[in-house]
Amino acid sequence: MDFKKNFFSVLETILFNVIVYYIFFILQSNQEVYLNLNPHPLFILSIVMGLRYGKKMGFVSACISVCFFVYVFLQINKDINLLVEYFNNYKYILLFLWSAVVLGTFKDNYTSNIKKQSDEINLLEESFAQLKKDYSVSEKIQKELKRQIISSEESIISLYDIASKLETFETEELYTETIGILAKYLRATAISIYYYSEESNYLRLKISYGNEIEDRKSLLITNSKGFSQVIYKERVVRWQEIEEEDFPLMSAPLVRNNKVIAVVNIENMDFDRISEYAFQLFKLIMDWVNKSLNQAIYIDEMKESKYIKETKLMKINFFQERLKVEEQRKKDFGMDFGLLKYKVFDLSLQSINDKATKSLRSVDIISYDINNKILFILVPATAKENLYIVEDRILTNFKESITKIS
């Protein structure tokens, strides 16, 4: 663009000089008219070129005009000395050069100021665009926070509902209730609870929820920086803080009598729920769970035994109440459970107890209807399509001693 602009400024100057030369010198009978024009057209040209193209090209244009002027002067007077001896002879040369430079300087200053102002405007527009973007983000955050504060699932009333749900549960029921709460209020899609064995320093899988969890039955604490913090420092941690492959999104200890007995992990959750708010809510829920855990121990000790004497077989009336709780949990949290029924043949209570407990997890509920000789197995937090695993273990241990009731 600069080359093109400079080329046209030179071309315009030459063309204008040629026209003036032709009109006021070639066509004139008195050719001295060219030297005495007042105001001189080349003076006006220098002013215009300075104002139009600036100091640099104005000076070049003036120099071209000076060349034409000197050429005509020599054509008429034949002596260059006469040009510099008398002021009237070289005054136009000075006017051409000064006008081009002075007015060209004004033009350059004006252009520079315009560019400076344009740059400031562009900077302001960029700042405004960034501010507008930041405002949009802030507005989205405000709406999200407002939704989190007043929405039906995350209001203060809902937080009270969480606390209420954890008040009266017994120890084993707390584990599945905790999974249900995390699934509903944090949109967790994969949750695991591991028992902690202080003697072996291992975490052993107690219960899991969701299809995304890998088949990890046990974890050695010393192999994990993250779980070491959870167990030894009793901290609630999240994956951002731990540079460790396959570490859960969030992990918290379950503490009873000032000792860590288990670890609750959120393995996966809806992407838009992974936030500082979710982490703080997770910490709050786990704090309530720990308080409720110690209270549940006291409740377990005070209540009438739910189990048939010297077994882990739940009495049928308690089992029916427990089943209602699981059905309500499915309604509230959408958490599946499995219910299996078997007719038992010629087995003692102790034999049924031994075979069933050997086949199931500690959170699974076993009940036996003595009158009708029916074995009930309640499998919490388990999708129906995964029940075949439990059924295979049951049939392997009981063999032909039982038959399934549809």
Long-range contacts (C-beta under 8 A, 24 or more apart in sequence): 5-53, 5-57, 6-53, 6-57, 6-60, 9-49, 9-52, 9-53, 9-57, 9-60, 9-61, 10-57, 10-60, 10-61, 10-64, 12-49, 12-61, 13-45, 13-49, 13-60, 13-61, 13-64, 13-65, 14-64, 16-41, 16-42, 16-45, 17-42, 17-45, 17-64, 17-65, 17-68, 20-45, 20-68, 21-68, 21-72, 25-72, 25-75, 31-72, 31-75, 31-76, 32-76, 34-72, 34-76, 35-69, 35-72, 35-73, 35-76, 35-89, 35-92, 40-92, 40-95, 42-68, 42-69, 42-92, 42-96, 43-92, 43-95, 43-96, 43-99, 46-95, 46-96, 46-97, 46-99, 46-100, 47-99, 47-100, 47-103, 49-100, 49-104, 50-99, 50-100, 50-101, 50-102, 50-103, 50-104, 50-106, 50-107, 51-103, 51-104, 51-106, 51-107, 52-107, 53-104, 53-107, 54-104, 54-107, 54-108, 54-111, 55-100, 55-101, 55-104, 55-105, 55-107, 55-108, 56-104, 57-104, 58-100, 58-101, 58-103, 58-104, 58-107, 59-97, 59-100, 59-101, 59-104, 61-100, 62-96, 62-97, 62-99, 62-100, 62-101, 63-97, 65-96, 66-93, 66-96, 66-97, 69-93, 69-96, 145-277, 148-277, 153-184, 153-185, 154-185, 154-281, 158-185, 159-284, 162-285, 162-288, 163-288, 166-288, 166-289, 166-291, 166-292, 167-292, 167-295, 168-299, 169-292, 169-296, 170-296, 170-299, 170-300, 170-303, 171-293, 171-296, 171-297, 171-300, 172-362, 172-363, 172-365, 173-296, 173-322, 173-325, 174-289, 174-292, 174-293, 174-296, 175-206, 175-207, 175-262, 175-363, 176-207, 176-326, 176-329, 176-335, 176-363, 176-380, 176-381, 177-329, 178-264, 178-285, 178-289, 179-207, 179-209, 179-335, 179-381, 180-329, 180-332, 180-333, 180-335, 180-381, 181-285, 181-333, 182-264, 182-266, 182-282, 182-285, 183-209, 183-333, 183-334, 183-335, 184-332, 184-333, 184-334, 185-281, 185-285, 186-266, 186-269, 186-273, 186-278, 186-281, 186-282, 186-285, 187-269, 187-270, 187-273, 188-266, 188-267, 188-268, 188-269, 189-268, 189-269, 189-270, 190-266, 190-267, 190-268, 190-269, 191-264, 191-265, 191-266, 191-267, 192-216, 192-248, 192-264, 192-265, 192-267, 193-254, 193-262, 193-263, 193-264, 193-265, 194-219, 194-262, 194-263, 194-265, 195-261, 195-262, 196-221, 196-231, 196-253, 196-260, 196-261, 196-262, 196-263, 198-259, 203-227, 203-263, 206-262, 206-361, 206-362, 206-363, 207-361, 207-363, 207-380, 207-381, 208-381, 209-335, 209-381, 209-382, 210-267, 210-268, 211-383, 212-267, 212-268, 213-267, 213-268, 214-246, 226-251, 227-251, 227-263, 230-260, 230-263, 231-260, 231-263, 234-260, 236-279, 236-282, 236-283, 236-286, 238-279, 249-274, 250-278, 250-279, 250-282, 252-282, 252-283, 252-286, 253-286, 253-290, 254-286, 254-289, 254-290, 254-293, 255-290, 255-293, 256-290, 256-293, 256-294, 256-297, 257-294, 264-289, 308-349, 308-353, 308-368, 308-370, 310-350, 311-349, 311-350, 311-352, 311-353, 312-353, 312-356, 312-357, 312-366, 313-349, 313-352, 313-353, 313-356, 313-366, 313-367, 313-368, 314-365, 314-366, 314-367, 314-368, 315-367, 316-367, 316-368, 316-369, 316-370, 316-376, 318-367, 319-365, 319-367, 319-376, 319-378, 322-365, 322-378, 323-378, 326-378, 326-380, 329-380, 335-380, 335-381, 336-381, 336-382, 336-383, 336-384, 337-378, 337-379, 337-380, 337-381, 337-382, 338-377, 338-378, 338-379, 338-382, 338-384, 338-386, 338-387, 338-390, 339-376, 339-377, 339-378, 339-379, 340-376, 340-377, 340-379, 340-387, 340-390, 340-391, 340-394, 340-404, 341-374, 341-375, 341-376, 341-377, 341-404, 341-405, 342-374, 342-375, 342-377, 342-394, 342-398, 342-402, 342-403, 342-404, 342-405, 343-373, 343-374, 343-375, 343-402, 343-403, 343-405, 344-368, 344-373, 344-374, 344-375, 344-401, 344-402, 345-373, 345-400, 345-401, 345-402, 345-403, 346-401, 347-398, 347-401, 355-397, 355-398, 355-401, 356-394, 356-397, 358-397, 359-390, 359-393, 359-394, 359-396, 359-397, 359-398, 360-390, 360-393, 360-394, 364-390, 374-405, 375-402
